[in-house]
Amino acid sequence: MVVELIINTPSRLHLTLIDLNGERGRLDGGVGITIKEPELVIRAEESDATMVKFPHDTSEALQREYASKIGDAAERTLKYLGSDEHFLFSVEEMFPSHSGLGSGTQIALATARLIAEHHEVELNAEELARIVGRGGTSGIGVASFEYGGFIVDAGHSRKEKKDFLPSSASTASPPPVIARYEFPEDWKIIIAIPDIDRSVSGRREVNIFQEYCPLPLSEVEKLSHIILMKMMPAVLEGDIESFGESVNEIQTTGFKKIERELQDPLIDRIIDNMISAGAHGAGMSSFGPAVYAVTDENPGDVLGAAREAMPGGQAFITGGRNSGAMIGKGGIP
């Protein structure tokens, strides 16, 4: 009897990396929010050969990207389990790659979890991430997959990771989570993904880390102060004004300032429009091009302002997701 498994995983916003100086003995560290949409939904069942199916309207470029990531994660996981089985993976829902929403980590972890579940092997997200080679810089995607919510990770000890590298080029283990809070249910998040060719990945991403790091310690200290004494308490106390102010301050501090400066000026216009429309705070996720805004009163106005600033792309309203990936048999878990 062929058993079909299905997994549903969240996307995430990566608000900032924390320490790209390293003088205190650690590198990286990250802050992020797990979000409800877009989602990744993949079905898997045994097959004579490893294959990946997509909705009929999926672009060839996105098919190649997803198929490559699924194939690599499947190969690594099967090797770890000592299995020579094959699977048909059917991708039912997806989100853009290299958009700043963390698709690569979710694809890899989802594939690995499906295969492990088929073999009745219990592996947590950190163990899966080690197998498929994710989490080498930021732990936000791995923690979002496991827990959901608002997340802060501690980065890596310089004993383990000596160089400034993005996750795609790092072999370090996923970093420990030092804070995980429920993200307020009544805070709305507006996501805008402009249709611009300014994604940052691969060799270009590595070069940026090598060119701009280490950052001045004063920048790291300022950023840490904002996160510890303003952003984290704001989430716990449901203070959206302070949270929005901290998001805005982060945009001109540390590595986020560099990420913003390297993006298309359109990003600035979208963010400015959303703040002018009443968003408490707005910023860019990871290297972009996805941008986000947070509000509790007028999400429709903020959404309209984002769309008005974009010549093309997509924008939508979502919220924080306080749960991780869900897996089950047959129907949607």
TORKOL-4160 file (C-alpha; in steps of 0.2 Angstrom, whole numbers, padded with zeros to 4 digits, m for minus):
333
<pt num="1" X="0000" Y="0000" Z="0000"/>
<pt num="2" X="0007" Y="0017" Z="m0005"/>
<pt num="3" X="0006" Y="0030" Z="0009"/>
<pt num="4" X="0005" Y="0048" Z="0003"/>
<pt num="5" X="0012" Y="0061" Z="0015"/>
<pt num="6" X="0008" Y="0080" Z="0015"/>
<pt num="7" X="0018" Y="0094" Z="0023"/>
<pt num="8" X="0013" Y="0112" Z="0025"/>
<pt num="9" X="0027" Y="0125" Z="0030"/>
<pt num="10" X="0027" Y="0143" Z="0034"/>
<pt num="11" X="0037" Y="0157" Z="0026"/>
<pt num="12" X="0047" Y="0170" Z="0037"/>
<pt num="13" X="0053" Y="0187" Z="0037"/>
<pt num="14" X="0071" Y="0190" Z="0042"/>
<pt num="15" X="0072" Y="0207" Z="0050"/>
<pt num="16" X="0091" Y="0208" Z="0053"/>
<pt num="17" X="0107" Y="0199" Z="0056"/>
<pt num="18" X="0114" Y="0205" Z="0073"/>
<pt num="19" X="0133" Y="0203" Z="0074"/>
<pt num="20" X="0144" Y="0204" Z="0059"/>
<pt num="21" X="0159" Y="0210" Z="0069"/>
<pt num="22" X="0163" Y="0195" Z="0080"/>
<pt num="23" X="0174" Y="0204" Z="0093"/>
<pt num="24" X="0163" Y="0196" Z="0108"/>
<pt num="25" X="0166" Y="0179" Z="0102"/>
<pt num="26" X="0151" Y="0175" Z="0091"/>
<pt num="27" X="0145" Y="0179" Z="0073"/>
<pt num="28" X="0128" Y="0181" Z="0065"/>
<pt num="29" X="0113" Y="0180" Z="0076"/>
<pt num="30" X="0096" Y="0184" Z="0069"/>
<pt num="31" X="0079" Y="0191" Z="0072"/>
<pt num="32" X="0063" Y="0185" Z="0062"/>
<pt num="33" X="0045" Y="0183" Z="0061"/>
<pt num="34" X="0036" Y="0167" Z="0055"/>
<pt num="35" X="0022" Y="0172" Z="0044"/>
<pt num="36" X="0005" Y="0163" Z="0038"/>
<pt num="37" X="0007" Y="0167" Z="0019"/>
<pt num="38" X="0014" Y="0162" Z="0008"/>
<pt num="39" X="0015" Y="0143" Z="0012"/>
<pt num="40" X="0024" Y="0129" Z="0005"/>
<pt num="41" X="0013" Y="0113" Z="0003"/>
<pt num="42" X="0022" Y="0097" Z="m0004"/>
<pt num="43" X="0015" Y="0079" Z="m0006"/>
<pt num="44" X="0026" Y="0064" Z="m0007"/>
<pt num="45" X="0024" Y="0046" Z="m0011"/>
<pt num="46" X="0035" Y="0031" Z="m0016"/>
<pt num="47" X="0039" Y="0030" Z="m0034"/>
<pt num="48" X="0050" Y="0021" Z="m0046"/>
<pt num="49" X="0061" Y="0037" Z="m0049"/>
<pt num="50" X="0063" Y="0053" Z="m0040"/>
<pt num="51" X="0052" Y="0066" Z="m0049"/>
<pt num="52" X="0044" Y="0083" Z="m0045"/>
<pt num="53" X="0027" Y="0089" Z="m0051"/>
<pt num="54" X="0021" Y="0107" Z="m0051"/>
<pt num="55" X="0005" Y="0116" Z="m0054"/>
<pt num="56" X="0003" Y="0119" Z="m0073"/>
<pt num="57" X="0006" Y="0138" Z="m0072"/>
<pt num="58" X="0023" Y="0137" Z="m0063"/>
<pt num="59" X="0037" Y="0145" Z="m0073"/>
<pt num="60" X="0051" Y="0135" Z="m0080"/>
<pt num="61" X="0063" Y="0145" Z="m0069"/>
<pt num="62" X="0054" Y="0141" Z="m0053"/>
<pt num="63" X="0052" Y="0123" Z="m0058"/>
<pt num="64" X="0071" Y="0121" Z="m0060"/>
<pt num="65" X="0074" Y="0130" Z="m0044"/>
<pt num="66" X="0062" Y="0120" Z="m0033"/>
<pt num="67" X="0067" Y="0103" Z="m0042"/>
<pt num="68" X="0085" Y="0106" Z="m0039"/>
<pt num="69" X="0083" Y="0110" Z="m0020"/>
<pt num="70" X="0071" Y="0096" Z="m0018"/>
<pt num="71" X="0082" Y="0084" Z="m0027"/>
<pt num="72" X="0098" Y="0089" Z="m0017"/>
<pt num="73" X="0088" Y="0088" Z="0000"/>
<pt num="74" X="0081" Y="0071" Z="m0005"/>
<pt num="75" X="0098" Y="0064" Z="m0009"/>
<pt num="76" X="0106" Y="0070" Z="0007"/>
<pt num="77" X="0092" Y="0063" Z="0018"/>
<pt num="78" X="0091" Y="0046" Z="0009"/>
<pt num="79" X="0110" Y="0045" Z="0011"/>
<pt num="80" X="0109" Y="0049" Z="0029"/>
<pt num="81" X="0095" Y="0036" Z="0032"/>
<pt num="82" X="0105" Y="0023" Z="0021"/>
<pt num="83" X="0090" Y="0021" Z="0009"/>
<pt num="84" X="0089" Y="0019" Z="m0010"/>
<pt num="85" X="0070" Y="0023" Z="m0012"/>
<pt num="86" X="0063" Y="0036" Z="m0024"/>
<pt num="87" X="0049" Y="0048" Z="m0022"/>
<pt num="88" X="0036" Y="0058" Z="m0032"/>
<pt num="89" X="0035" Y="0075" Z="m0024"/>
<pt num="90" X="0020" Y="0085" Z="m0029"/>
<pt num="91" X="0022" Y="0104" Z="m0025"/>
<pt num="92" X="0005" Y="0111" Z="m0023"/>
<pt num="93" X="0008" Y="0128" Z="m0015"/>
<pt num="94" X="0024" Y="0138" Z="m0016"/>
<pt num="95" X="0032" Y="0155" Z="m0015"/>
<pt num="96" X="0046" Y="0164" Z="m0025"/>
<pt num="97" X="0064" Y="0159" Z="m0023"/>
<pt num="98" X="0077" Y="0172" Z="m0018"/>
<pt num="99" X="0063" Y="0184" Z="m0013"/>
<pt num="100" X="0068" Y="0186" Z="0005"/>
<pt num="101" X="0055" Y="0175" Z="0012"/>
<pt num="102" X="0066" Y="0159" Z="0015"/>
<pt num="103" X="0060" Y="0147" Z="0002"/>
<pt num="104" X="0076" Y="0138" Z="0001"/>
<pt num="105" X="0077" Y="0132" Z="0019"/>
<pt num="106" X="0058" Y="0128" Z="0019"/>
<pt num="107" X="0060" Y="0117" Z="0003"/>
<pt num="108" X="0075" Y="0108" Z="0010"/>
<pt num="109" X="0067" Y="0105" Z="0027"/>
<pt num="110" X="0050" Y="0100" Z="0021"/>
<pt num="111" X="0058" Y="0087" Z="0009"/>
<pt num="112" X="0069" Y="0080" Z="0023"/>
<pt num="113" X="0054" Y="0079" Z="0035"/>
<pt num="114" X="0043" Y="0070" Z="0022"/>
<pt num="115" X="0057" Y="0057" Z="0019"/>
<pt num="116" X="0061" Y="0054" Z="0038"/>
<pt num="117" X="0042" Y="0053" Z="0042"/>
<pt num="118" X="0040" Y="0039" Z="0028"/>
<pt num="119" X="0054" Y="0030" Z="0037"/>
<pt num="120" X="0047" Y="0033" Z="0054"/>
<pt num="121" X="0062" Y="0041" Z="0060"/>
<pt num="122" X="0060" Y="0056" Z="0072"/>
<pt num="123" X="0072" Y="0070" Z="0068"/>
<pt num="124" X="0069" Y="0088" Z="0074"/>
<pt num="125" X="0072" Y="0103" Z="0063"/>
<pt num="126" X="0090" Y="0106" Z="0069"/>
<pt num="127" X="0094" Y="0088" Z="0065"/>
<pt num="128" X="0086" Y="0090" Z="0048"/>
<pt num="129" X="0095" Y="0106" Z="0045"/>
<pt num="130" X="0112" Y="0098" Z="0048"/>
<pt num="131" X="0108" Y="0084" Z="0036"/>
<pt num="132" X="0102" Y="0096" Z="0022"/>
<pt num="133" X="0115" Y="0109" Z="0025"/>
<pt num="134" X="0104" Y="0124" Z="0031"/>
<pt num="135" X="0106" Y="0136" Z="0045"/>
<pt num="136" X="0124" Y="0140" Z="0043"/>
<pt num="137" X="0121" Y="0159" Z="0046"/>
<pt num="138" X="0104" Y="0162" Z="0052"/>
<pt num="139" X="0093" Y="0151" Z="0062"/>
<pt num="140" X="0077" Y="0160" Z="0059"/>
<pt num="141" X="0071" Y="0148" Z="0045"/>
<pt num="142" X="0075" Y="0133" Z="0054"/>
<pt num="143" X="0066" Y="0139" Z="0070"/>
<pt num="144" X="0051" Y="0145" Z="0060"/>
<pt num="145" X="0049" Y="0127" Z="0053"/>
<pt num="146" X="0050" Y="0120" Z="0070"/>
<pt num="147" X="0041" Y="0132" Z="0081"/>
<pt num="148" X="0034" Y="0148" Z="0072"/>
<pt num="149" X="0032" Y="0164" Z="0081"/>
<pt num="150" X="0044" Y="0179" Z="0084"/>
<pt num="151" X="0062" Y="0172" Z="0085"/>
<pt num="152" X="0079" Y="0178" Z="0090"/>
<pt num="153" X="0094" Y="0166" Z="0088"/>
<pt num="154" X="0111" Y="0167" Z="0096"/>
<pt num="155" X="0122" Y="0165" Z="0081"/>
<pt num="156" X="0138" Y="0155" Z="0080"/>
<pt num="157" X="0153" Y="0153" Z="0091"/>
<pt num="158" X="0169" Y="0159" Z="0082"/>
<pt num="159" X="0176" Y="0142" Z="0088"/>
<pt num="160" X="0164" Y="0134" Z="0075"/>
<pt num="161" X="0162" Y="0148" Z="0062"/>
<pt num="162" X="0178" Y="0159" Z="0059"/>
<pt num="163" X="0172" Y="0168" Z="0043"/>
<pt num="164" X="0159" Y="0180" Z="0038"/>
<pt num="165" X="0148" Y="0169" Z="0026"/>
<pt num="166" X="0130" Y="0168" Z="0021"/>
<pt num="167" X="0120" Y="0152" Z="0025"/>
<pt num="168" X="0122" Y="0146" Z="0007"/>
<pt num="169" X="0141" Y="0145" Z="0009"/>
<pt num="170" X="0143" Y="0141" Z="0027"/>
<pt num="171" X="0144" Y="0123" Z="0035"/>
<pt num="172" X="0141" Y="0129" Z="0053"/>
<pt num="173" X="0127" Y="0120" Z="0063"/>
<pt num="174" X="0110" Y="0129" Z="0065"/>
<pt num="175" X="0112" Y="0142" Z="0079"/>
<pt num="176" X="0103" Y="0140" Z="0096"/>
<pt num="177" X="0086" Y="0150" Z="0098"/>
<pt num="178" X="0088" Y="0162" Z="0113"/>
<pt num="179" X="0070" Y="0169" Z="0112"/>
<pt num="180" X="0054" Y="0163" Z="0105"/>
<pt num="181" X="0038" Y="0173" Z="0108"/>
<pt num="182" X="0020" Y="0172" Z="0102"/>
<pt num="183" X="0018" Y="0186" Z="0088"/>
<pt num="184" X="0002" Y="0196" Z="0092"/>
<pt num="185" X="m0013" Y="0189" Z="0083"/>
<pt num="186" X="m0020" Y="0207" Z="0080"/>
<pt num="187" X="m0005" Y="0214" Z="0071"/>
<pt num="188" X="m0007" Y="0213" Z="0052"/>
<pt num="189" X="0008" Y="0211" Z="0041"/>
<pt num="190" X="0008" Y="0218" Z="0023"/>
<pt num="191" X="0020" Y="0210" Z="0011"/>
<pt num="192" X="0025" Y="0217" Z="m0005"/>
<pt num="193" X="0037" Y="0208" Z="m0018"/>
<pt num="194" X="0041" Y="0220" Z="m0032"/>
<pt num="195" X="0045" Y="0213" Z="m0049"/>
<pt num="196" X="0063" Y="0218" Z="m0050"/>
<pt num="197" X="0079" Y="0208" Z="m0054"/>
<pt num="198" X="0089" Y="0212" Z="m0038"/>
<pt num="199" X="0089" Y="0196" Z="m0029"/>
<pt num="200" X="0105" Y="0192" Z="m0020"/>
<pt num="201" X="0112" Y="0174" Z="m0019"/>
<pt num="202" X="0126" Y="0163" Z="m0023"/>
<pt num="203" X="0143" Y="0171" Z="m0026"/>
<pt num="204" X="0137" Y="0188" Z="m0026"/>
<pt num="205" X="0130" Y="0186" Z="m0008"/>
<pt num="206" X="0147" Y="0178" Z="m0003"/>
<pt num="207" X="0156" Y="0193" Z="m0010"/>
<pt num="208" X="0145" Y="0206" Z="m0001"/>
<pt num="209" X="0149" Y="0197" Z="0016"/>
<pt num="210" X="0168" Y="0197" Z="0012"/>
<pt num="211" X="0168" Y="0215" Z="0006"/>
<pt num="212" X="0158" Y="0223" Z="0021"/>
<pt num="213" X="0163" Y="0213" Z="0036"/>
<pt num="214" X="0168" Y="0215" Z="0049"/>
<pt num="215" X="0156" Y="0229" Z="0054"/>
<pt num="216" X="0161" Y="0242" Z="0067"/>
<pt num="217" X="0157" Y="0235" Z="0085"/>
<pt num="218" X="0148" Y="0251" Z="0088"/>
<pt num="219" X="0135" Y="0247" Z="0075"/>
<pt num="220" X="0132" Y="0230" Z="0083"/>
<pt num="221" X="0131" Y="0237" Z="0100"/>
<pt num="222" X="0118" Y="0249" Z="0094"/>
<pt num="223" X="0108" Y="0236" Z="0085"/>
<pt num="224" X="0109" Y="0224" Z="0100"/>
<pt num="225" X="0102" Y="0238" Z="0111"/>
<pt num="226" X="0087" Y="0241" Z="0099"/>
<pt num="227" X="0083" Y="0222" Z="0099"/>
<pt num="228" X="0085" Y="0219" Z="0117"/>
<pt num="229" X="0078" Y="0234" Z="0125"/>
<pt num="230" X="0064" Y="0239" Z="0112"/>
<pt num="231" X="0059" Y="0226" Z="0100"/>
<pt num="232" X="0058" Y="0211" Z="0111"/>
<pt num="233" X="0049" Y="0220" Z="0125"/>
<pt num="234" X="0037" Y="0227" Z="0112"/>
<pt num="235" X="0032" Y="0210" Z="0106"/>
<pt num="236" X="0029" Y="0203" Z="0124"/>
<pt num="237" X="0019" Y="0219" Z="0129"/>
<pt num="238" X="0009" Y="0220" Z="0113"/>
<pt num="239" X="0016" Y="0238" Z="0110"/>
<pt num="240" X="0015" Y="0240" Z="0091"/>
<pt num="241" X="0021" Y="0258" Z="0091"/>
<pt num="242" X="0038" Y="0253" Z="0099"/>
<pt num="243" X="0039" Y="0238" Z="0088"/>
<pt num="244" X="0037" Y="0248" Z="0073"/>
<pt num="245" X="0049" Y="0261" Z="0078"/>
<pt num="246" X="0062" Y="0247" Z="0081"/>
<pt num="247" X="0059" Y="0240" Z="0064"/>
<pt num="248" X="0062" Y="0258" Z="0057"/>
<pt num="249" X="0078" Y="0260" Z="0067"/>
<pt num="250" X="0085" Y="0243" Z="0061"/>
<pt num="251" X="0084" Y="0249" Z="0043"/>
<pt num="252" X="0098" Y="0261" Z="0045"/>
<pt num="253" X="0109" Y="0251" Z="0057"/>
<pt num="254" X="0122" Y="0237" Z="0055"/>
<pt num="255" X="0121" Y="0225" Z="0041"/>
<pt num="256" X="0103" Y="0229" Z="0036"/>
<pt num="257" X="0109" Y="0246" Z="0031"/>
<pt num="258" X="0121" Y="0238" Z="0019"/>
<pt num="259" X="0107" Y="0227" Z="0012"/>
<pt num="260" X="0096" Y="0242" Z="0009"/>
<pt num="261" X="0109" Y="0252" Z="0001"/>
<pt num="262" X="0113" Y="0238" Z="m0012"/>
<pt num="263" X="0094" Y="0236" Z="m0017"/>
<pt num="264" X="0085" Y="0245" Z="m0030"/>
<pt num="265" X="0078" Y="0262" Z="m0025"/>
<pt num="266" X="0061" Y="0256" Z="m0028"/>
<pt num="267" X="0062" Y="0247" Z="m0011"/>
<pt num="268" X="0064" Y="0264" Z="m0002"/>
<pt num="269" X="0049" Y="0271" Z="m0011"/>
<pt num="270" X="0038" Y="0256" Z="m0007"/>
<pt num="271" X="0043" Y="0257" Z="0012"/>
<pt num="272" X="0041" Y="0276" Z="0012"/>
<pt num="273" X="0024" Y="0274" Z="0005"/>
<pt num="274" X="0018" Y="0261" Z="0017"/>
<pt num="275" X="0024" Y="0272" Z="0032"/>
<pt num="276" X="0016" Y="0287" Z="0025"/>
<pt num="277" X="m0001" Y="0277" Z="0024"/>
<pt num="278" X="0000" Y="0273" Z="0042"/>
<pt num="279" X="0011" Y="0258" Z="0045"/>
<pt num="280" X="0019" Y="0258" Z="0062"/>
<pt num="281" X="0035" Y="0251" Z="0054"/>
<pt num="282" X="0042" Y="0245" Z="0038"/>
<pt num="283" X="0057" Y="0236" Z="0032"/>
<pt num="284" X="0065" Y="0224" Z="0020"/>
<pt num="285" X="0066" Y="0205" Z="0023"/>
<pt num="286" X="0084" Y="0198" Z="0022"/>
<pt num="287" X="0092" Y="0205" Z="0005"/>
<pt num="288" X="0075" Y="0208" Z="m0002"/>
<pt num="289" X="0066" Y="0211" Z="m0013"/>
<pt num="290" X="0052" Y="0207" Z="m0002"/>
<pt num="291" X="0047" Y="0221" Z="0010"/>
<pt num="292" X="0035" Y="0221" Z="0024"/>
<pt num="293" X="0025" Y="0233" Z="0035"/>
<pt num="294" X="0016" Y="0231" Z="0052"/>
<pt num="295" X="0000" Y="0239" Z="0057"/>
<pt num="296" X="m0015" Y="0235" Z="0068"/>
<pt num="297" X="m0028" Y="0248" Z="0061"/>
<pt num="298" X="m0027" Y="0251" Z="0043"/>
<pt num="299" X="m0020" Y="0236" Z="0033"/>
<pt num="300" X="m0030" Y="0240" Z="0017"/>
<pt num="301" X="m0023" Y="0258" Z="0016"/>
<pt num="302" X="m0005" Y="0251" Z="0018"/>
<pt num="303" X="m0008" Y="0238" Z="0005"/>
<pt num="304" X="m0015" Y="0251" Z="m0007"/>
<pt num="305" X="0001" Y="0262" Z="m0004"/>
<pt num="306" X="0012" Y="0247" Z="m0008"/>
<pt num="307" X="0004" Y="0243" Z="m0024"/>
<pt num="308" X="0003" Y="0261" Z="m0029"/>
<pt num="309" X="0022" Y="0262" Z="m0028"/>
<pt num="310" X="0025" Y="0246" Z="m0038"/>
<pt num="311" X="0026" Y="0245" Z="m0057"/>
<pt num="312" X="0024" Y="0226" Z="m0055"/>
<pt num="313" X="0024" Y="0212" Z="m0043"/>
<pt num="314" X="0012" Y="0206" Z="m0029"/>
<pt num="315" X="0007" Y="0212" Z="m0012"/>
<pt num="316" X="m0005" Y="0205" Z="0001"/>
<pt num="317" X="m0010" Y="0205" Z="0019"/>
<pt num="318" X="m0005" Y="0192" Z="0031"/>
<pt num="319" X="0000" Y="0190" Z="0049"/>
<pt num="320" X="0012" Y="0181" Z="0061"/>
<pt num="321" X="0011" Y="0162" Z="0062"/>
<pt num="322" X="0014" Y="0154" Z="0079"/>
<pt num="323" X="0016" Y="0137" Z="0074"/>
<pt num="324" X="0029" Y="0127" Z="0063"/>
<pt num="325" X="0027" Y="0115" Z="0049"/>
<pt num="326" X="0013" Y="0102" Z="0050"/>
<pt num="327" X="0013" Y="0085" Z="0042"/>
<pt num="328" X="0000" Y="0072" Z="0040"/>
<pt num="329" X="m0006" Y="0058" Z="0029"/>
<pt num="330" X="m0018" Y="0061" Z="0014"/>
<pt num="331" X="m0027" Y="0078" Z="0016"/>
<pt num="332" X="m0020" Y="0094" Z="0022"/>
<pt num="333" X="m0014" Y="0092" Z="0040"/>
